Amino acid sequence: MGRRNCLLGLVCSLTLLSQPLLFAQGPKSARVKAIVEKGAAFLEGDLSGLYQMQTPGGPVIVGLAIYKYHDVYGVSGGKNHPKVVIAKAKSVEIAQTVASPSNKGEKKFYEAGLAAILLLEVDPDAYRPQIASLIKTIESGQKENGSWGYPEEKIGDTSVSQFCILALWTAKNRGFTVKTETIANACNWLMRTQDPSGAWGYKEAKDPGIGNFFRTSQTIKNSPLQPDTNHVGAHSDAACGLGSLYISAGLLQFVNQQPEPPKKNSNVNSALQVKKTDAQNLKPLTDTVPDGFLRESLTLGDRWFNANFGLFFREESPRWPFYFLYTYERYRTFKGLAEKVPFADAPVWYVTGTNYLASKQQDNGSFIGDAVRGGPAMDTCFAMFFLMRSTLKSVLNLARDTTFVSLGELPEDAANARIVDGKIVTTQLGGDIATILSMLEDPNAPQFKDMKAIPAVLKLSADEKERQAQIERLQTLISQGNPQARRIAIRQFARERGLDAVPTLLYALSDPDETATREARNALRFISRRLNGFGMPDVPSATEKAEAIEKWRNWYLQVRPEAELEPEDIAPSASAS
């Protein structure tokens, strides 16, 4: 009898242990994909009767989920899917409406963050003005304490702040300028409002004040008999706070935020391979954030989740369950980056969350919890984001988009290439270099009325000695020629020198002629194969030029760590390389 009981106990134990393995597969496994596809089918249907679709943000988050589904699973047509097209149009509309200081809408900064994320994910080049406007709105809407929240409230909101910080992270990694001060202030607010337990509340946070770094209880009760009105200990709010803190710490370079580079392609020039940033060489961008207190905050938050993650699945009516899992996936992604831990396809926390979601999916593909919180459309989006590991996908996309490839893979006239409808196009024209150089060097030569009169590609001499002399003349023209000569010289010099042209191109970025500056910027984009560059507009301000030069300088030192680039070296000279 004893042996039988032992055997039964063993069988039961094995059964329980096997249950989490039901979906112990990553996002692209057949079982997980089937759940996501069912959710996508629900979102693709008629949602007009749902109240959340009457809000500006509703169609945006649905469009983002649909786009992510196409992106993760390699389904074509994501950018042009009807729900994504609606989301883009709604995001453009949001960019216009939230920019007005008179806009005091309750969801203003939720909407601004969502709209920015959608446009940045789907097509950052096509919507650069709108994205820039949204970034400005978010930065200007930051409260004095460093948080974001509802416009009419002085207190910050952990959830609203999360969307704003995520939008700024996405923008910065897509080449847009984000103020370090904005991120630092948000980081400090998050640390000051962390509960001593390691969790965060929703809002009404007890902030000890700017510059005061100590933790105080965030529990707020209206009376001894009433529950905590700040929801301290709720998993969703804790994940919002901790995920945002990891993002902020990474943006400020206190912790690593660089993903592992793609496997080396044997056909790619080794000098152009992505170089992983050594965590020991990270230099924080600000001294306004206390390093020690920040690391204590991260550790405290990690400990809280280590102790409390499993409790979520035992709650009868958890607070915002699908939103929590969506936010938790983000936290685990940025924690993994900070710790430089290889990403597992199906970590335990993902398997646990996936099994939970599988039990909550309805026959129509939607997700509805025990306590309806966000509504079926919103909850379905959040569930899909978790299942698809959407944050990790965004991180990997950014790593892919900034991968450097061999110059040999570029068009022959790469410096003259342009992006048209998402494709690299060039124009092949010929020209006599001796005649053209003489004309360009002659200060009394008449200006060409039409830039197209100048060949896009100059044919240099086949004789190596003559060719080098012509290259040096081009370099001299970049600093001494008239505006038109400088533009042409920049283009040709970049084509001839490739990566060796970068120091001179950095100098050319400061050219007072806007067209010359654009030539230098475009040449850098194609030399690096970083098609989005670092966000410098066609008509940049002096500050924007300086920021672009610094970013390109840092990029160059990544791909050529042996280079010694001092400010005085970034100037055209015959010896520059």
C-alpha positions as CSV (number, residue, x, y, z in Angstrom):
1,M,0.0,0.0,0.0
2,G,2.9,2.3,0.9
3,R,4.6,1.6,-2.4
4,R,1.4,2.2,-4.3
5,N,0.9,5.6,-2.5
6,C,4.5,6.5,-3.3
7,L,4.0,5.6,-6.9
8,L,0.8,7.6,-7.2
9,G,2.5,10.5,-5.6
10,L,5.4,10.3,-8.1
11,V,2.9,10.1,-11.0
12,C,1.1,13.2,-9.7
13,S,4.3,15.1,-9.2
14,L,5.5,14.3,-12.7
15,T,2.1,15.3,-14.1
16,L,2.3,18.7,-12.3
17,L,5.9,19.2,-13.4
18,S,4.9,18.4,-17.0
19,Q,2.1,20.9,-17.1
20,P,4.3,24.0,-17.7
21,L,5.8,22.2,-20.6
22,L,2.5,22.3,-22.5
23,F,3.7,25.5,-24.1
24,A,7.3,25.2,-23.3
25,Q,8.2,26.6,-26.7
26,G,9.1,30.1,-28.0
27,P,7.0,32.6,-29.8
28,K,7.5,31.0,-33.2
29,S,6.5,27.5,-32.1
30,A,3.4,26.1,-33.7
31,R,1.3,26.2,-30.5
32,V,2.2,29.7,-29.5
33,K,1.8,31.0,-33.1
34,A,-1.7,29.4,-33.2
35,I,-2.8,31.4,-30.1
36,V,-1.4,34.6,-31.6
37,E,-3.0,34.0,-34.9
38,K,-6.3,33.5,-33.3
39,G,-5.9,36.7,-31.4
40,A,-4.9,38.5,-34.6
41,A,-8.0,37.2,-36.3
42,F,-10.1,38.7,-33.5
43,L,-8.4,42.1,-33.9
44,E,-8.8,42.0,-37.7
45,G,-12.6,41.7,-37.2
46,D,-15.2,44.4,-36.6
47,L,-14.3,46.1,-33.3
48,S,-16.4,49.2,-33.8
49,G,-18.8,48.2,-31.0
50,L,-16.0,48.2,-28.3
51,Y,-15.8,51.4,-26.3
52,Q,-12.0,51.5,-26.3
53,M,-12.0,51.8,-30.1
54,Q,-13.8,55.2,-29.7
55,T,-10.7,56.6,-28.1
56,P,-7.7,57.9,-30.2
57,G,-5.3,55.3,-28.6
58,G,-7.5,52.3,-29.2
59,P,-7.0,52.0,-33.0
60,V,-3.3,52.7,-32.6
61,I,-2.5,49.9,-30.2
62,V,-4.6,47.5,-32.3
63,G,-2.6,48.5,-35.4
64,L,0.6,48.1,-33.5
65,A,-0.4,44.5,-32.5
66,I,-1.3,43.6,-36.0
67,Y,2.0,45.1,-37.3
68,K,4.0,43.2,-34.7
69,Y,2.2,40.0,-35.7
70,H,3.3,40.5,-39.3
71,D,6.8,41.4,-38.3
72,V,7.4,38.5,-35.8
73,Y,6.1,35.8,-38.1
74,G,7.3,37.2,-41.4
75,V,3.9,37.8,-42.8
76,S,4.0,40.3,-45.7
77,G,1.8,43.4,-46.0
78,G,2.1,44.6,-42.4
79,K,2.7,48.3,-43.2
80,N,-0.3,48.3,-45.5
81,H,-2.7,46.2,-43.5
82,P,-6.0,48.2,-43.1
83,K,-5.8,48.3,-39.4
84,V,-2.2,49.5,-39.6
85,V,-3.1,52.2,-42.1
86,I,-5.9,53.4,-39.7
87,A,-3.3,53.3,-36.9
88,K,-0.9,55.5,-38.8
89,A,-3.6,58.0,-39.7
90,K,-4.7,58.1,-36.2
91,S,-1.2,58.6,-34.9
92,V,-0.7,61.5,-37.3
93,E,-3.9,63.0,-36.0
94,I,-2.7,62.5,-32.4
95,A,0.6,64.2,-33.2
96,Q,-1.4,67.3,-34.3
97,T,-3.8,67.4,-31.5
98,V,-1.5,66.7,-28.5
99,A,1.0,69.4,-29.7
100,S,-1.4,72.1,-28.6
101,P,-0.8,73.4,-25.1
102,S,-4.5,73.8,-24.7
103,N,-5.0,70.0,-25.1
104,K,-5.7,68.8,-21.5
105,G,-7.1,65.5,-22.5
106,E,-6.8,62.9,-19.8
107,K,-5.0,60.4,-22.0
108,K,-2.8,63.0,-23.8
109,F,0.6,61.5,-22.9
110,Y,-0.7,57.9,-23.2
111,E,-1.7,58.8,-26.7
112,A,1.5,60.7,-27.6
113,G,3.6,57.7,-26.4
114,L,1.6,55.2,-28.3
115,A,1.5,57.2,-31.5
116,A,5.3,57.8,-31.4
117,I,5.9,54.1,-30.8
118,L,3.6,53.1,-33.7
119,L,5.2,55.4,-36.2
120,L,8.7,54.6,-35.1
121,E,8.1,50.9,-35.4
122,V,6.3,51.0,-38.8
123,D,8.0,53.7,-40.8
124,P,10.2,56.2,-39.0
125,D,11.5,57.8,-42.2
126,A,8.1,58.6,-43.6
127,Y,6.8,60.2,-40.4
128,R,9.9,62.1,-39.1
129,P,8.1,65.4,-38.7
130,Q,5.2,63.8,-36.7
131,I,7.6,61.8,-34.6
132,A,9.7,64.9,-33.8
133,S,6.6,66.7,-32.8
134,L,5.5,63.9,-30.5
135,I,8.9,63.7,-28.9
136,K,8.7,67.5,-28.3
137,T,5.3,67.1,-26.7
138,I,6.4,64.3,-24.5
139,E,9.6,66.1,-23.3
140,S,7.7,69.4,-22.7
141,G,4.9,67.5,-20.8
142,Q,7.3,66.0,-18.3
143,K,6.3,67.2,-14.8
144,E,8.8,69.1,-12.6
145,N,9.4,65.9,-10.6
146,G,10.4,63.9,-13.7
147,S,7.2,62.0,-14.2
148,W,4.4,62.0,-16.7
149,G,0.7,61.7,-15.8
150,Y,-2.7,63.3,-16.4
151,P,-2.3,66.9,-17.5
152,E,-4.5,68.3,-14.7
153,E,-2.7,66.4,-12.0
154,K,0.6,67.4,-10.3
155,I,1.3,63.9,-9.3
156,G,3.0,61.4,-11.6
157,D,1.6,58.2,-13.0
158,T,3.8,55.1,-13.3
159,S,1.9,53.7,-16.2
160,V,1.8,56.9,-18.2
161,S,5.5,57.4,-17.5
162,Q,6.2,54.0,-18.8
163,F,4.7,54.7,-22.3
164,C,6.6,58.0,-22.5
165,I,9.9,56.5,-21.5
166,L,9.4,53.6,-24.0
167,A,8.6,56.1,-26.8
168,L,11.8,58.1,-26.0
169,W,13.9,54.9,-26.0
170,T,12.5,53.9,-29.4
171,A,13.1,57.4,-30.7
172,K,16.7,57.6,-29.5
173,N,17.5,54.2,-31.0
174,R,16.0,55.3,-34.3
175,G,18.3,58.3,-34.6
176,F,16.2,61.0,-33.0
177,T,17.6,63.4,-30.5
178,V,16.3,62.8,-26.9
179,K,17.4,65.1,-24.1
180,T,19.6,63.4,-21.5
181,E,18.1,65.6,-18.8
182,T,14.6,64.3,-19.6
183,I,15.7,60.7,-19.1
184,A,17.8,61.5,-16.0
185,N,14.8,63.3,-14.3
186,A,12.5,60.3,-15.1
187,C,15.1,57.9,-13.7
188,N,15.4,59.9,-10.5
189,W,11.7,60.1,-10.0
190,L,11.3,56.3,-10.4
191,M,14.0,55.7,-7.8
192,R,12.5,58.2,-5.3
193,T,9.0,56.7,-5.6
194,Q,10.0,53.1,-5.2
195,D,8.5,51.4,-2.2
196,P,11.0,49.9,0.3
197,S,9.7,46.5,-0.7
198,G,11.0,47.0,-4.2
199,A,7.6,47.5,-5.8
200,W,5.9,50.7,-7.2
201,G,2.5,52.1,-6.8
202,Y,0.2,53.4,-9.5
203,K,0.2,57.1,-8.7
204,E,-0.2,59.5,-5.7
205,A,3.4,58.6,-5.0
206,K,5.0,59.9,-1.9
207,D,8.0,61.7,-3.4
208,P,10.6,62.9,-0.9
209,G,11.5,65.6,-3.4
210,I,14.1,66.3,-6.1
211,G,17.6,65.5,-4.8
212,N,16.4,63.5,-1.9
213,F,17.3,59.9,-2.5
214,F,15.7,57.6,0.1
215,R,12.7,55.2,0.0
216,T,9.5,55.7,1.9
217,S,6.3,53.7,2.0
218,Q,4.2,54.3,-1.1
219,T,1.1,52.8,0.6
220,I,-1.8,55.2,0.7
221,K,-5.0,54.6,2.6
222,N,-7.9,56.9,3.1
223,S,-8.7,55.3,6.4
224,P,-7.4,52.3,8.4
225,L,-10.2,50.2,7.1
226,Q,-9.7,51.0,3.4
227,P,-7.3,49.1,1.1
228,D,-4.2,50.7,-0.4
229,T,-5.4,53.2,-3.0
230,N,-2.0,53.3,-4.6
231,H,-2.0,49.6,-5.4
232,V,1.5,49.0,-4.0
233,G,2.3,45.4,-4.5
234,A,0.2,45.1,-7.7
235,H,2.3,43.2,-10.3
236,S,1.3,45.5,-13.2
237,D,2.5,48.7,-11.4
238,A,5.7,47.1,-10.2
239,A,6.6,45.9,-13.7
240,C,5.8,49.4,-15.1
241,G,8.2,51.0,-12.6
242,L,11.1,48.4,-12.8
243,G,10.9,48.1,-16.6
244,S,11.1,51.9,-17.0
245,L,14.0,52.1,-14.6
246,Y,16.0,49.5,-16.6
247,I,15.2,51.4,-19.8
248,S,16.3,54.7,-18.3
249,A,19.5,53.2,-16.8
250,G,20.4,51.9,-20.2
251,L,19.7,55.1,-22.1
252,L,21.9,56.9,-19.6
253,Q,24.6,54.2,-20.0
254,F,24.7,53.0,-16.4
255,V,24.0,49.5,-17.6
256,N,24.4,47.7,-20.9
257,Q,21.6,48.1,-23.4
258,Q,23.3,46.6,-26.5
259,P,22.1,43.3,-27.8
260,E,24.4,40.6,-28.9
261,P,25.5,41.4,-32.5
262,P,24.4,39.1,-35.3
263,K,26.6,36.2,-36.2
264,K,29.5,37.3,-38.3
265,N,28.9,37.0,-42.0
266,S,31.9,35.7,-43.8
267,N,31.2,38.1,-46.6
268,V,31.3,41.2,-44.4
269,N,34.4,43.2,-43.9
270,S,35.6,42.5,-40.4
271,A,36.3,46.2,-39.9
272,L,32.6,46.9,-40.3
273,Q,31.2,44.3,-38.0
274,V,29.2,45.5,-35.0
275,K,31.4,45.9,-32.0
276,K,29.7,45.0,-28.7
277,T,30.1,47.6,-26.0
278,D,32.1,46.4,-23.0
279,A,30.0,47.0,-19.9
280,Q,33.2,48.1,-18.1
281,N,33.7,50.9,-20.7
282,L,30.3,52.3,-20.3
283,K,30.4,55.9,-19.3
284,P,27.2,57.4,-17.8
285,L,25.9,60.4,-19.7
286,T,25.0,62.3,-16.5
287,D,26.2,62.9,-13.0
288,T,22.8,63.9,-11.7
289,V,21.7,60.2,-11.2
290,P,23.3,58.6,-8.1
291,D,25.0,55.4,-9.5
292,G,24.9,53.4,-6.2
293,F,21.3,54.3,-5.4
294,L,20.3,53.3,-8.9
295,R,21.9,49.9,-8.7
296,E,20.3,49.3,-5.3
297,S,16.9,50.2,-6.8
298,L,17.4,47.7,-9.7
299,T,18.5,45.0,-7.3
300,L,15.6,45.7,-4.9
301,G,13.1,45.5,-7.8
302,D,14.6,42.2,-9.1
303,R,14.3,40.7,-5.6
304,W,10.6,41.7,-5.3
305,F,9.8,39.9,-8.5
306,N,11.9,36.9,-7.6
307,A,9.7,36.6,-4.5
308,N,6.3,37.7,-5.9
309,F,6.1,36.7,-9.6
310,G,4.5,33.4,-8.9
311,L,1.9,34.9,-6.6
312,F,0.3,36.7,-9.5
313,F,-1.0,33.4,-10.9
314,R,-2.7,32.6,-7.6
315,E,-4.6,35.8,-7.4
316,E,-8.4,35.4,-8.0
317,S,-8.7,38.9,-9.5
318,P,-5.3,40.4,-10.4
319,R,-5.0,44.0,-11.3
320,W,-4.7,44.5,-15.1
321,P,-3.4,40.9,-15.7
322,F,-2.7,41.2,-19.5
323,Y,-1.2,44.6,-19.1
324,F,1.1,43.1,-16.4
325,L,2.4,40.4,-18.7
326,Y,3.0,42.8,-21.5
327,T,5.0,45.0,-19.2
328,Y,6.8,42.1,-17.5
329,E,8.1,40.9,-20.8
330,R,9.6,44.4,-21.3
331,Y,11.2,44.3,-17.9
332,R,12.8,40.9,-18.5
333,T,14.1,41.9,-21.9
334,F,15.9,45.0,-20.6
335,K,17.1,43.1,-17.5
336,G,18.6,40.5,-19.8
337,L,20.4,43.2,-21.8
338,A,21.7,44.8,-18.7
339,E,23.1,41.5,-17.4
340,K,24.3,40.5,-20.9
341,V,22.5,37.2,-20.6
342,P,21.8,35.3,-23.8
343,F,18.0,35.3,-24.5
344,A,16.4,31.9,-24.1
345,D,13.7,30.9,-26.5
346,A,11.3,29.8,-23.8
347,P,12.4,30.9,-20.3
348,V,10.4,29.7,-17.3
349,W,8.6,33.0,-16.8
350,Y,7.6,33.0,-20.5
351,V,6.3,29.4,-20.3
352,T,4.3,30.2,-17.1
353,G,2.8,33.4,-18.7
354,T,2.0,31.5,-21.9
355,N,0.1,28.8,-20.1
356,Y,-1.8,31.4,-18.2
357,L,-2.8,33.2,-21.4
358,A,-3.8,29.9,-23.1
359,S,-6.3,29.4,-20.3
360,K,-7.8,32.8,-20.8
361,Q,-8.3,32.9,-24.5
362,Q,-11.9,32.9,-25.6
363,D,-13.4,31.0,-28.6
364,N,-13.4,34.2,-30.7
365,G,-9.6,34.7,-30.1
366,S,-10.0,37.5,-27.5
367,F,-8.6,37.6,-24.0
368,I,-10.8,38.3,-21.0
369,G,-9.7,38.0,-17.4
370,D,-11.7,37.2,-14.3
371,A,-12.1,40.9,-13.8
372,V,-12.6,42.8,-17.1
373,R,-10.2,45.7,-17.0
374,G,-9.0,47.0,-20.4
375,G,-11.7,45.5,-22.6
376,P,-11.3,42.6,-25.1
377,A,-9.4,44.6,-27.8
378,M,-6.9,46.1,-25.4
379,D,-6.4,42.9,-23.4
380,T,-5.9,40.9,-26.6
381,C,-3.2,43.3,-27.8
382,F,-1.4,43.1,-24.5
383,A,-1.6,39.3,-24.5
384,M,-0.3,39.1,-28.0
385,F,2.6,41.5,-27.2
386,F,3.7,39.1,-24.4
387,L,3.3,35.9,-26.5
388,M,5.3,37.4,-29.4
389,R,7.9,38.8,-27.1
390,S,7.4,42.2,-28.8
391,T,10.0,44.1,-26.8
392,L,12.7,41.6,-27.6
393,K,11.7,41.7,-31.3
394,S,12.1,45.5,-31.3
395,V,15.5,45.2,-29.7
396,L,16.7,42.7,-32.3
397,N,15.2,44.8,-35.1
398,L,17.3,47.7,-33.9
399,A,20.4,45.5,-33.8
400,R,19.7,44.4,-37.4
401,D,19.1,47.9,-38.7
402,T,22.4,49.1,-37.3
403,T,24.5,46.2,-38.6
404,F,27.3,47.4,-40.8
405,V,28.1,45.6,-44.0
406,S,30.8,45.6,-46.6
407,L,31.2,48.6,-48.7
408,G,31.5,46.2,-51.6
409,E,27.8,45.5,-51.3
410,L,26.8,49.1,-51.8
411,P,26.0,50.5,-55.3
412,E,29.0,51.7,-57.3
413,D,28.0,55.3,-56.8
414,A,27.0,54.8,-53.2
415,A,27.6,58.4,-52.2
416,N,25.0,59.5,-54.7
417,A,22.5,56.8,-53.7
418,R,19.2,57.8,-52.2
419,I,16.3,55.9,-50.7
420,V,13.2,56.0,-52.9
421,D,10.1,54.0,-51.8
422,G,12.4,52.0,-49.4
423,K,14.8,51.1,-52.2
424,I,18.4,52.3,-52.9
425,V,18.5,53.9,-56.3
426,T,21.4,55.6,-58.1
427,T,22.1,57.5,-61.3
428,Q,25.1,56.5,-63.4
429,L,26.6,59.5,-65.2
430,G,30.1,59.9,-66.5
431,G,32.5,62.9,-66.6
432,D,36.1,64.1,-67.3
433,I,37.7,64.6,-63.9
434,A,40.5,66.9,-65.1
435,T,38.2,69.4,-66.7
436,I,35.7,69.3,-63.9
437,L,38.3,69.7,-61.1
438,S,39.8,72.7,-62.9
439,M,36.4,74.3,-63.2
440,L,35.6,73.6,-59.6
441,E,38.9,75.0,-58.4
442,D,38.6,78.2,-60.4
443,P,37.1,80.9,-58.1
444,N,36.1,82.9,-61.2
445,A,34.3,80.0,-62.9
446,P,30.5,80.6,-63.4
447,Q,28.3,78.6,-61.2
448,F,26.3,75.7,-62.7
449,K,22.7,76.7,-62.8
450,D,21.6,73.0,-62.7
451,M,23.4,70.6,-60.4
452,K,22.5,67.8,-62.8
453,A,25.0,69.4,-65.2
454,I,27.7,68.0,-63.0
455,P,28.2,64.2,-63.4
456,A,27.1,62.3,-60.3
457,V,30.2,60.1,-60.7
458,L,33.5,61.5,-61.6
459,K,35.9,59.1,-63.4
460,L,39.3,59.4,-61.7
461,S,42.5,58.6,-63.4
462,A,43.6,54.9,-63.7
463,D,47.1,55.9,-62.8
464,E,47.5,55.4,-59.1
465,K,49.7,58.4,-58.6
466,E,47.4,60.7,-60.5
467,R,44.4,59.3,-58.8
468,Q,45.8,60.0,-55.4
469,A,46.5,63.6,-56.4
470,Q,43.0,64.0,-57.6
471,I,41.6,62.6,-54.3
472,E,43.7,65.2,-52.4
473,R,42.3,67.9,-54.6
474,L,38.8,66.8,-53.8
475,Q,39.6,66.9,-50.1
476,T,41.0,70.4,-50.4
477,L,37.8,71.5,-52.2
478,I,35.7,70.3,-49.3
479,S,37.2,73.1,-47.1
480,Q,38.2,75.7,-49.7
481,G,35.8,75.4,-52.6
482,N,32.7,77.4,-53.3
483,P,29.4,75.8,-52.1
484,Q,28.7,73.9,-55.3
485,A,32.3,72.6,-55.4
486,R,32.1,71.5,-51.8
487,R,28.9,69.5,-52.5
488,I,30.4,67.7,-55.5
489,A,33.7,67.1,-53.8
490,I,32.0,65.6,-50.7
491,R,30.1,63.2,-52.9
492,Q,33.1,62.0,-54.9
493,F,35.5,61.9,-52.0
494,A,33.1,59.6,-50.0
495,R,32.8,57.3,-53.0
496,E,36.5,57.0,-53.4
497,R,37.6,56.7,-49.8
498,G,34.8,54.8,-48.2
499,L,35.3,54.3,-44.5
500,D,38.6,56.3,-44.7
501,A,36.5,59.4,-45.7
502,V,34.6,59.5,-42.4
503,P,36.9,62.0,-40.6
504,T,36.6,64.4,-43.5
505,L,32.8,63.8,-43.7
506,L,32.5,64.7,-40.0
507,Y,34.1,68.0,-40.8
508,A,31.8,68.5,-43.7
509,L,28.7,68.0,-41.5
510,S,29.5,71.5,-40.0
511,D,29.5,73.1,-43.5
512,P,27.3,76.3,-43.5
513,D,25.8,75.2,-46.8
514,E,22.8,73.0,-46.2
515,T,23.2,71.0,-49.4
516,A,26.8,70.2,-48.6
517,T,25.8,69.1,-45.1
518,R,23.1,66.8,-46.6
519,E,25.7,65.3,-49.0
520,A,28.0,64.5,-46.0
521,R,25.1,63.1,-44.0
522,N,23.9,60.9,-46.9
523,A,27.4,59.7,-47.6
524,L,27.8,58.7,-44.0
525,R,24.5,56.8,-44.1
526,F,25.6,54.7,-47.0
527,I,29.1,54.2,-45.9
528,S,27.8,52.8,-42.6
529,R,24.8,51.2,-44.3
530,R,22.8,52.9,-41.5
531,L,20.0,54.1,-43.7
532,N,18.3,56.1,-41.0
533,G,21.5,57.8,-39.9
534,F,21.2,59.6,-36.6
535,G,18.2,61.7,-37.3
536,M,19.8,65.0,-38.5
537,P,17.2,66.9,-40.5
538,D,17.7,68.4,-43.9
539,V,17.9,71.9,-42.4
540,P,19.6,71.3,-39.1
541,S,20.3,73.8,-36.3
542,A,23.8,74.3,-35.0
543,T,22.9,72.1,-32.0
544,E,21.6,69.4,-34.2
545,K,24.7,69.4,-36.3
546,A,26.9,69.1,-33.2
547,E,24.8,66.2,-31.9
548,A,25.0,64.4,-35.3
549,I,28.8,64.9,-35.4
550,E,29.2,63.4,-32.0
551,K,27.0,60.4,-32.8
552,W,28.8,59.7,-36.0
553,R,32.1,60.1,-34.3
554,N,31.1,57.5,-31.7
555,W,29.9,55.2,-34.4
556,Y,33.3,55.5,-36.2
557,L,35.2,54.7,-33.1
558,Q,33.0,51.6,-32.7
559,V,34.0,50.3,-36.1
560,R,37.5,51.6,-35.9
561,P,38.4,51.4,-32.2
562,E,42.1,52.0,-33.1
563,A,41.3,55.4,-34.5
564,E,42.2,58.5,-32.5
565,L,39.7,61.1,-33.3
566,E,40.2,64.4,-31.5
567,P,38.1,67.4,-32.5
568,E,41.0,69.0,-34.3
569,D,41.5,65.9,-36.3
570,I,38.0,66.1,-37.9
571,A,39.1,68.4,-40.7
572,P,40.0,67.9,-44.3
573,S,43.6,67.4,-45.0
574,A,45.7,65.4,-47.3
575,S,46.7,63.1,-44.5
576,A,43.3,62.4,-43.1
577,S,42.2,58.8,-43.3
